[in-house]
Amino acid sequence: QVQLVESGGGLVQAGGSLRLSCAASGRTFSSYGIGWFRQAPGREREFIVGISRSGTSTYYADSVEGRFTISRDNAKNAVYLQMNSLRSEDTAVYYCAAVLHYNSNYIVRKESEYDYWGQGTQVKVSS
């Protein structure tokens, strides 16, 4: 069982930065790949970035490539999402999710395959 808690959301002007954190409970955090998803008003939730359980592999959706950076600290049971050059279209509720996967370097992108979810944190970017 893993419990996830996101933090770090807020209101920021376009061009600004935010750093989201995903804190996990449980002693087997390093067994889980982590994904960040977001859901904008009126839109479906979308996968934007993931990191393998080893931390050696990452994947970024085109919409955030070059602006967002994901990292993890397994010793602290935490994953971070550094978001730079924010745009109004980045406004959404951001969720972190965990998936148990046998491959330490694999990144799961399919929402339905994730096992645990946080409650989300709101990010609003004003233009």
KABEL-V864315 format. One line per field, one symbol per residue. phi: phi as a letter, one per 40 degrees, with the letter a starting at -180 (. if undefined). psi: psi as a letter, one per 20 degrees, with the letter a starting at -180 (. if undefined). burial: I if it has 16 or more other ideal C-beta (glycine too) atoms within 10 Angstrom, else O. A space follows every 50 residues. Layout:
# KABEL-V864315
phi=???
psi=???
burial=???
This chain:
# KABEL-V864315
phi=.bbbbcahcibacdgcbabcbbcbchcbdccbcbbbbabcdgbccbcbaa bcccgcbbabcdcbdgbbbbaabccbfabbbcbbfcbccccacbbbabbc bcccbcbcbcdccccbbccgbcbbbcc
psi=ppppoqrirapqqpiaqqoqqopqrqikhiipqpqprqoqpjrqpqphqq prhhiipqppqhhipihqpqrqnhhjlqqqoporlqrhiiprppqqqqpp qhoijqppipgiiqhqqriqppppop.
burial=OIOIOIOIIOOIOOOOOIOIIIIIOOOOIOIIIIIIIIOOOOOOIOIIII IIIOIOOOIIOOOIOOOIOIOIOOOOIIIIIOIOOIOOOIIIIIIIIIIO IOOOOOIIOOIOOIOIIIOIIOIOIOO
